[in-house]
Amino acid sequence: MRAPWLPVLALAVYALAFAVNALGGGVLVTDDHPGQLYRLSHALDIGLAPWRLNPGWWAGYAELQYYPPGFAYLGAMIHAASLGRLDAATTYQILLWLAFVLPGATTYALLTRVLRNPWLALPGAFVALALSGGSRSGVEEGLRWGLIAARFGWAMLPMLALSLHQWTQRRAPPIIASAWLAAIILTHPAHAPAGVALVLLAAWHGPGARRGRMSQAALVIAGGVGLAAFWLFPLIAHLDMALPLAWDRRSLAELAGSIVTRPLLVCLVAATAMGRWYARREIESRRWLLDWAGAVAIAIVFDALIAEPLGFAWLPADRLLDSFLLASIVGASVALGELACRVPWAPAPMLAVGAIAGAALLSPSRGSEPTLTLWPRDSSRDWATYQSVTASSHIGELWTALENAPAGRVLFVRSGVPLERSPDWWRAHSHITALTPIAAGREILNGTFTHPSPIAGLVYTGTAVNRPITRVVEQLDGVTLFGRPLAALSVARFRELTEPLRVSVVVALDEDLGRLGFVAGDPEYLSPTRIGPFVVFVARAPRPTPARIGAQRWQVPSARAEADWVHTGMAYSPLWHAHARADRLPIRRDGLGLLEVKPPAGYAGEIDLEHRPGAVEWSALALTAASALAVLASAVAAGVITRGDRS
């Protein structure tokens, strides 16, 4: 084979050119990116333990417990490797480059090993790199929108398959597979069913007794779950603290329609099916990958027809579609390898170039999102950077004003800042206001993307009761607040809600003028000021939140002696501990989802609050440690560490 390095060079040059054009101008702040940068800052400044509370959003939330922390952990590793020289913004920029490149790179690595031909691996890697097509892990949504956790988890699936590949040809179980499965769970659990399917298929198709191999598969899966237990088990135990984000839940017919209306996706699925039908039976090491798409399709059907109707809304079937698309890309690539075996007169480079050209021709734009994003659209709106948005939106001036406002939280009437004038809720926008706690040192409510915290549910729907969030927050911007139309929200009701939340500043947009009577008519707020597109209402008196007195410790001002239960102004969490002097105090959750504390009778002193792990957290951490030791011991016993895997 001539120039085996040429395919990977071509892929790398294309990826580099795309990334320079899309990401070279600075840190992206389109859509959800500011919130992801905020989570990375949480990991760097507050710590990696998932149970650590971040007070900046939604009256306090354990941000890394109720959102997959894998990408933030990866950023923390990059930051640590730089010995702290890289700041959060630069680290995030590196994460964006990795998020773009990794799906293509890992798919190429898998297909090169399986097909044993770098040219035949190139088309699948190219499609995985450039895929959009409504995929949450694609270029448009996974990269440009900022759903980078989904794209990172997606990129790990081929690495899991690569670690399992040799298992389909030998009896020894793969040691590293558990670690890859754990990484997928920690980065984006929606890809975990596809990961489990890979493990089971590798066991089923490998040599030896299937009962023994399926037992080994169960151990691999248990090892992956155990390694992720420190995050996964507390999440499950406290799942009532996370509202399911089901705003784009679709039926099976709609999911099928999203595929059949895109010619390239139809061809990928058809090629996988034909490859499975015509695959030579002696190529068992490839057949399991041809079965992968079918296994994921079964999981999607089960989720849509059984799990969701039974009330399990935390993993909508549409989130599993990404894994099906990747499995179809891999399956179609294996089918291409089968074709190359049957037509030896066609050179592999010619087949690769033809497949790539065909993919490009079959991926015209459908609406605003193409099936393949072959090149970033030349628009500062679509790939807006921190520098461009701060310069055009006056957000820096707003942050300066908020620094000098009376103590208390800032309530944003909207979730973000529009980047274009348009009446459509899906217009280009940035949730750059999510960075207010970092840039201005002020805690905020709203001002960020759709969020699972109960207090976010209160702002979106008027109640903190755990139920699915079925409308994306952008649809509520300028329309409702606390579940009521802006024009119908009364001054009295607004006070009932915002005083316990310690709101001292309300920020709206000039587009909202005329519907802000709930705050404009409240004599406790001064007349509004204008800062660029922002309309700012400042309370006449401060409404301070509990003072921070240490790591994960806060202090509530003197409690009134006659108070039965004291409102703390902090969001409720089952991990709160309250003390007055040396006495531990009862806590409860009020109707707004806030923490209340019961002081001793007649007590009028300060109350100390501490957010710390409980029995579930420590038990899960111990399970992770035990799983890590078991995996390490298995690796030593298999000789992987002492002499390397020579298979």
N, C-alpha and C positions, 0 to 999 in steps of 0.2 A: 504494500500500500504506500503510495507516494505522498509525501508531505502530510503525515498524520496530524501535524500541528495546525494545518491550515483551517480546518473547521472551527476549532476553538478560538483561533485568532480572529476569524471573521465574526464570530459571535461576540467576542470581547470588544472588538473595534466598534461594532454597532451599538452595543450596550454603553460603551464609554461615550460615544457621540450623543446618544439620546440623553444620558444622565447629565452631561455637561450642559446641554441645551435646556433641560427641564429643571435641574437642581443646582446648576452652577451659579445662579444669581444670588443665592442666600437661603436662609431658612424659610421653608414654606409656611404660610399661615392661612392658606385657603382652607375652608371648611373646618375639619376637626383637628388639624395639625396643632393649633395652640394648646388644646387640651391634652394632646399626647405629650407635648413638650412639658406641660405642667406635671404630668405623671412621672416623667423622667426626673424632673426637679424634685419631686416627692422622694423618689428612690435615693437621690444623691444627698438631699438635705435632711430628710426625716428618718430615712433608714429603709432597709430591705424587708424587715419583718412585715408580713402582709397585714397583721392586725394593728399596725400603727395608724393612729387617727391623724388625718390632715384637716385642720380647721378652716382652710381657705375657701372651700366650696360647701354649699348646702348645710351650713351650721355645723360642719364636722362630719367626716366620713372616712372609713378605712379604705382609701382609694385603691390600694393594691390587693385588698382582700376580695372586693366585689367586681374587680375588672382584672382580666388575665395579666399577670405581672411580668411575663417572660421577656417582652421587648424592653421593659424598663430595667430588668436584671441584666440583659445584654448590654444596654447602655452604661449601666454601672460598672460592668466588667471593662468596657472600653475606657471609661473614665479612670478606673483604678490602674489599668495598664499604662495610662499616660502619667501616672503618679500625680493625678489631680491637676495636671496642666491644662487639660481640655475643659472648658466650661460647658454648661448644659446645652447651650445653643449649638456649639461646635460638635459636641457628642451626638446631638440629635441629627445634625446634618449628615454625619457619618452613618447613622442608622438609616436615614432615607436612601443613601446610596446603596447600602447593603440590601434594604428591602426591595429595591428595584432589581438588582442584579441576581439575588440568590435563587429565585424560582428557575431562571434559565440555567444558572450554573449547576444547581443540584439535579435538575432534570437531565442535563447533559451528562453529568457524572454517572447517574443511574443507567441511562440508555447506552452510554459507551461501554459499560461493564456488561450489560445484558446482550447487546447486539454485536459487541466486539468489532465495531466499525464506527469511527468518529463521524464519518459523513452521514451515516444513517441516523446517528443520534442528533444531528444538527436541526432538522425540521421540528422535532418535538420540543427541543430546548428553545428554539426561536418562538414557537407558539406559546409556550409557557411563559416566556419572558414578556411577550407583547400582548397577551390575552387581556381583554376587557369584557365585552359581551354581557354586562350585567353582573359579573362576578364580583363579590365583595373583596376578593383577593387580587383582582385584576389591576391593571395600570391605572385606570380612571378612578376606581373606588378605593382600592388598596393602597395606591400611592398618592394620586392627586387629591382625593378626598381626605386622606389621612387615616384610613382604616389599616394602619400598618401592622397591627397585631395579627389580623387575619392573613395578610400577605406573608409575614414571617412564618406563621404556623403552616401555611400552605407550602412554603419552600422546604419545610422540614420533612414533609411526607416522602419525597424521593430519597432522602437520606435514610429514613427508616426502611424503605424498600431496599436500598443498597445494602444496609446492614443485614437484611434478611436473605439476600440473594444467594449467598453460599449455603444457606440452610436448606435450600431446595435441592441441593446436590450432595448433601452429607447429613450425618446424623447428629453432629454436635450442635447444641442450641446456640443462638447468637447472644453474646453477652451484652453488647452495646445497644441492642434493640430496645431494651427496657429504658435506657437513658434517653434515646430519641423519642420514645412514646411519652415519657414524662415531660420532655421539653415541649412536645406538641400540646399536651394538656395544659401546661403552664402558660403557653403563648396564646393558644386559641382553642378552647375545648370543642368548638364546632367541627374541628378536623379530627378529633379523637376517634369517632366511629370509623372513619376511613383508615386510621392507623390500626385499630383493632382488627378490621377486616384484612389488612395486609398480613398481620401476624397469623391469623387463622388460615388464610389461603396458603401462606408459605409452609405452614405445618401440614396442611392437607395434601399438598402437591409434592412434598419431599419424600425421600427414600425411608424405608423402615415402616414399622407398624404404626398405623394412623392413631390408634389409641394412645400410644406412648408419645407420639409427636404432638397430639392435641393437649396432652398433659403438660408437655414442655411449653406449648403456646400459652396455656393458662398461667404458668409460672412467669413467662415473659411479661404478660399483661399485668399480672399482680405486682411484678417488680416495677413496672412503669407507674402504676397507680400508687404504689407505696412511696416511690421517690417523689411524687407530686403531692403526697398526702398532707404535708405541712400547710399547703394552700387549699387543696381540694376538699378535705374533710371539714375544716371550719366553715368553708363556703356552704357546703351542704347543710351543716348543722345550723347555720344562721341565714338560710336562704330567704327567710321572710324579711330580711333587711335589704334585699335586692329585688326591685320590681322588674319583671320580665320585659325586655324591650322587643315587642312584637309588632312594631309599626309597619313592617313590610311583609307580614305573613301572607303567603299565597297558597292557593289550592294546588292540587296535583295538576289539574288542567292548565292552570296559569304557569306552573313551572315547566310543564311540557311545552307550552306555547312559547316560552322564552328560548327554547332550544330549536324547535322546528321552524321558527321564523328567521333563523340565522343559518345560512347555507353551510358555513364552515363547521359549526357545531354539529349539524346533521351529518356531515361527512366524517367527522371524528367518531361519532357514535356508530355510524354504519361501518366504518373501517374496523373498529374494535370488534363489532359483532361478526364481520366476515373473517377477520383474523382468528377469532375464537372458533369459528366453524371449520375453517380450512387449515388450521394449524397442524403441523405434523406432530404426531403423538410422541415422537422421541424427543421433542424439544420441550420437556417438562419445565425447564428453568424459565421458559417464557410464558407458558400457558397460565401460570398463576396470575401474572400481570394482566392477561387478557380477561380474566375473571373478575378483576378488581372493580371495574365500572359496574358490572352487574350486582356485585355485593353491595356497593354504595347505593345503587338504585333501590335495592330491597330495603336498606336502612331509611331512605327517604320516604318510601311508601309506608313503612311501619310508623315513622314519625308523624306523617301527615294524616294517616287514617286511624291510628290507634293512640299514640302518645299525646298528641295535641288535643283531640277530643276528650281525653281523660283529664285534661287540665294541665299537662306538662308543657308550659309555654316558654321555658327558658332556652330551648334549642329548636327554633322554628325550622321547618323542613327546608326553607329557602336557603338557610345558612349551610346546609349540607350539600347544596348544589355545587359549590366551589370544588369540593373534593371529587364529585362526579365528573366535572369538567377536566380536572387534572388526570383522573384515572382514564378518561377517554383519550386524552393527549398521549399518555403512556401506552395505552392499548393500541391506538392508531400507529404509533411508532413501532411497536412490536409487529403489527401487521405489515408495515413497510419493510421490516427486516425479513418477514416471511416472503414478501413479494420479491425481494432481492435474491432470495435463495431459489425462487422458481424461474426467474428471468436472469440467469447469469450473464447474458449478453449485454445487459444494461449496466453500465458502470455506476457505482454507488454515488459518486459526485453528481452524475446526471440525475439520478433519482432524487437526491437531496435538493438540488436546485429546482427541479420540477415541483417537488412537494411544497417548497417554500413559496414559489411563484403561485401555485394553486391556492395556497392558504391566503396569500395577499389578495388574490382576485376574488376569493369567496368571502371576504370580510368587509363589505361596504358599510358605511355608517348607517345605523338604524336609530333614528332620533338623534339624541345628543351624544350617544355612546357607541363607538364602533366595536365590532367584534375583536379586531386587533388594533391596538393603538400603535401604529407604525412610526409615528413621529409626534412629539408634543406640539399641540397647537400653539402658534406664535402669538400668545396673548398674555399680557401681564395680569389679566383677570383670572385666567384658568390656573396659572402657576404663580400666584401672587406671593411675594416675599415679605418678610417682616419690615424691611426698610421701606418698600413701596407702600404698604398699607398704613404704617405709622405716619408716613409723610402725607398721605392723602386723606386720612380719616380724622386727624386731630386727636387721635387717641392718647398721644403723649401729653397734650395739654389737659385732657380729661384726667389722666393719672396724677398729674401735678395738683390739680384742684382737689382730687379725692384725698390726697395725702394731708391736706390742710382742713378737711371737713371734720365736723364733730365725730367723736368716737361712735362706732356702731357699724353695722353691716351695710353694704351697698346692694340695693335691689335693682337689677336690670329688668326693664319691662320686656326686652327682647333678648334672644339668645346670642345675637352677634351683630355684626356691622355689614350692611350690604356693600358690594363692590360695584354695583351697577344700579341704575334707576330702572326698575321694572316692577309691575304689580304682582308678578308670579312669586310664590313662596320659594320655588326652587332656584331663584336667581342666584348668581354668583355672590358668595358671602364669605365672611371670615368670623370665626368665634374668638377673635383676638382678645375680647374682653375677658376671656377665661384666664388670661395672664395677669389680671388686676391684683391678685394676692401677691404675686412676685414683683410686679412693676410698681405698685403703689402701697403694698403692705396692708391692703384692706380685704377683709373677708367679704365674699359675694354670695348672692342668691341669683340664680339664672345667669345669663351672660355666657353660657357654654352650651355644648351640644346635648342631645337627648341623653339623659342620665338615669341610672337605676335607683338612686337613693330615695327613701320615703319622702324626704323634704322636697326633692324634685317633683315627686308625684303630687305633693300638696300644691306646688306652684303651677303644675301643668293642669291638674284636674280638680283641685279644691279639697282633696283628701289625701292623707298619707297612708291609707289602707293599701295593703299589698294587692295589686291587681295589674294586669299587663298594660303597658303604655302602648296604645294602638295608633297614636298619631305622633309623627316626628315633630320635634319642638319647633322647627321652622314653620310648620303649618299653623302654629299658635301665635307666632310673632305678630304683634300689632292687632291681634284678634281677641285673645282671651288672656286673662291672668287670674290665677287661683281658681281656674275652672269657670270663670264668668266672663262674658263679653266686657271689654274695657269700659264701654259706655254704661253698662249696667252695674258695675262694681261701685258700691256706695262708700262714702267716707267712713261710716261706722264699721262696715265689714272689713274694710282695708285696715283700719286701726286694730281690730280684733286679731287680725292675722299677722300684722307686721310688728306690733309692739312686743309680743313674746319672742319674735325672731330678731329683735334688737336692730331694726332697720332705721338708719339715720340719714340715708341718702337714697333717692330714687332717680334712676337714669333712664330716660326714654329717647326716642329719636324724633326729629322734627316732623316726621310722617305721622306721628301719633298725636300731635296737637289737635285739640278738639275732643279727644276721648280720654283725657287724663283728669277728669273731675274728681276722681277718688283721692288724688293727692293735691291737685290745684285748689280744691275747695277745702282742704284741711288747714285750719289756722295754725297748726303746729309746725307747718313747713313754710319756709320763706318763699318769696316769689322766685320763679325759676330763672336760671341763667342759661345762656346759650354758649356752647363750645363746639364750633363746627356744626356737625349734624346732631349733636347731643343736646338734650334738654335736661337740666340737672336741678332737682329739688332737694334742698338741704333742710334738715330738721333744725328747729330753733334750739333744741337741747340735745346733748349727747345721750346715746343709749348704749353704753359700753357692754361688750361681751366679757365673759370671764377672763381674768388676767392670767397669762401664761407664767408659771412659776418654776418650770423645769421640763425636762423631756417627758412628754405625754402627761403633764400635770398642769392643772388649771385651778384657779381659786375664784369662787363666787363671792361677791361682796357681802357684807354683813346681812344675815337673814333677819327679817322682822320677827320679833319674839312671838307675835300673835299668829304667824303664818303656820298653817298645818303642813302644806307642801310648798316647797320653794321652786319657782321656775328658774332654771339655770340659763336658758337661752341656747343651750347646746342640743344637737340632735341626739336622740336616744340611741344607745348601743348596748347590747348585752354585756359588753366588757367594761362598762363603767363601774368604778368603785368610788364611793363618796365617804368622806370622814369629817367629823367635827371633833377637834382635839384627837383623842385616841379611839373614839367610838366610830364604828362603821354604821352608815346610815342606810335606811331602805331607799330604793330608787324605783321609779316607775316611768312608763311612757304615757304622755298625755295625748289628747285627741289630735294634736297637730304633729305628733311624731317627735316631740321634744322631751328632753330629760327633766324629770322633777325629782327632788330630793326631800325627804322628811327629816327635819332637824329634831333634836331633843326638845321636849317641852320647855318653853321659856328661853331657849337658846337664841342669842342674837349676834353670834360671832361669824367669822368666815367659815366657808365650807370648802374643803379641798376635794378636787376631782382628779381621778387618775384612770387612764385608759390602759389596761394591761391584759395580757393573755390569760385565759381561763383553762379549765381542765381539758376542754376539747383541743385547744391550741397546743398545749404541752404534750398531750397524748399523740396528736398528729405529727408533731415534730419528732417525737421519739420513734414513731413508726417510720418516718422518712430516714432517720439515722439508722434504724435497724435494717431497712431495705437497702440503704447504701452499703452497709457492711456485708449484707448477703450477696449483693451483686459483685462487690469487690472479691469476696471469698470465692464466688463462682468463677470469676475471671482468673484468679490465681489457680484454682483447681483445674481449670481448662488449659492452663499454660499460656493464656493470652498475654498476661503481664510479664511472666518470667521469660518466655521465649518467643512471644509474638504469635499471631495467627497465621500459620503457614499454608492454610488450605487454599 
